[in-house]
Amino acid sequence: MAGNNKLFSWKLNEVVVLAVLSIAIGVLFWAWTFIAALAKPLSAIGLDYLLAGVWFIGGTLVAFIIRRPGAALLGEVLAAILEGFITQWGITAAIWGLVQGLGAEAVFAATRYKKWNLPVMLAAALGSSIFSYILDFFYSQYWTLQPWVWPIQIISVSAGGLFWAGWLAYRIGRGIIHTGVASNLRCADDLIREETAENEE
């Protein structure tokens, strides 16, 4: 029980990192709206979803760095709220952030916040992708589209999520840890243990 309480006890520096990362990712979300707009013509066949994975990074990268319960959900929601303030999406951005964050948070919770390897990051990214697509399906009334578009959308959003919010977020996260700026966070200690174990094999 004491171990669980310690896991849920956020430190001040972790709150600061959450705020800084969420702001940075929120600005990224804003910038990405211009890039994603270029793929709008592909929406008729569902391929625009290949770029959607960037919007799930708040839930995977923030959690990978902080490694606390709630980090995925808070990171995604806070970044989405900032995006909503500076784009036309408004409060709806927070709704998508909540759903996407829950998709990633559910995966990390399933590991009890103990595993942070690439397969787990990919699973979290996939969770965000599926949760987000389900919301999109009903909000955008995808049932009015030709049924053959649905599998293309699902494959595209999954592939985009796995690449951007899974593999790329994992590589970026490890890069951030290696710089030493996260030396006072749990992720730094975890990385040392992982690399020590790899060297001993």
Secondary structure, DSSP 8 states (H G I E B T S, - for coil): -HHHHHHH---HHHHHHHHHHHHHHHHHHHHHHHHHHHTGGGGGGTGGGGGGGGGGHHHHHHHHHH--TTHHHHHHHHHHHHHHHHSTTTTHHHHHHHHHHHHHHHHHHHTTT---SHHHHHHHHHHHHHHHHHHHHHHTTGGGS-TTHHHHHHHHHHHHIIIIIIIIHHHHHHHHHHHTTTTTSHHHHHHHHHHHHHHH-
